[in-house]
Each structure stands twice: as structure tokens, then as C-alpha cells.
Amino acid sequence: MKHIVILISGAGSNMAAIVRAAQRDRWGERFGARIAAVISNRPAARGLALAQAAGIATAVVDHQTYADRPSFDAALRQAIDAHDPAGQPALVVLAGFMRVLTPEFVAHYSGRLINIHPSLLPAFPGLHTHQRAIDEGCKIAGATGHRVTQELDSGAILAQAA
């Protein structure tokens, strides 16, 4: 079985959509894949309760309890890898996860790390995408699924929807 770990920071709306798709489209039967865990960097993230209600394991790695980004990323990596018997989840999905990750973290999950970004990249990488799109007078908005690389929001685009 291929294990998928989803990272969130808040309400978990993207995570919930992924969970619904996995259930509706029978990922376990069709692809041998399952959502093994949802991990948040915020203890109060509402998405954790959604994941628990769906029977998915949850964990918290609170970034505020770590002295620096490398220490947090090391703990997050341990938490993620603990949710796969071989310590190598097939996929790690950043679904509203609001932390920039170290190059070492990204390298560890190279080819297995994807992000859901709330703009049609390459337009509006980074934060505050909706306000920036409004300020620019954009008539169309959307989201991008892309591979995570060491350069923020610049990995290969896997899917886009307006």
C-alpha cells in the first residue's frame, strides 16, 4: 500500500477535498494508495478534527516549540516518515501548509512532495495571493498543484484549475 501524508496549517479545506476524492474514487482499490496521516504545524488547526472524523491518524508538530527552521523540519520529517512502514511515504501533500521548508527537507522528499497553491502559477507565488490578484485586476483566479522544489512555488506544474 502506498501511503500519503497531508500537511495542513488551518481549516483543512484542501485536505478534506483530497479525502473525499480518495473515498469517492476508491484510491485504495484502484491505486493501492491511502491517506495515512494528516499532520499540522498548528495545534488548533480545525482540519485535524476533520481528519480524525474521517478515521485518519493525526499529529501535531508545533513549529513554535522549535528554536529554528532546521530543528522543526527534522521533527516534521520524523513525524511524516513514522506514518509509512518503510519510512518513505509515497507522497507528501502540502494542502494549506503555511511554512517554508528547508532545502534538506525538500531534498529528502524529492519527487514525492507536492503543493496546492491558491493561484494560477507562475502568477502570484508566495503569500496573499488573493489580495494580490484583486489588486492587479485579475478577472480569472484558480489553483495550481505543483512539485515542490527548493525555489518557492516554482516546481513543475501538475494541474491547474480556474
PyMOL commands that set and color helices and strands:
alter all, ss='L'
color gray80, all
select helices_A, chain A and resi 13-24+27-31+47-53+63-65+69-81+103-108+129-135
alter helices_A, ss='H'
color red, helices_A
select strands_A, chain A and resi 2-8+33-40+57-60+91-95+113-117+143-147+157-161
alter strands_A, ss='S'
color yellow, strands_A
deselect
rebuild
show_as cartoon
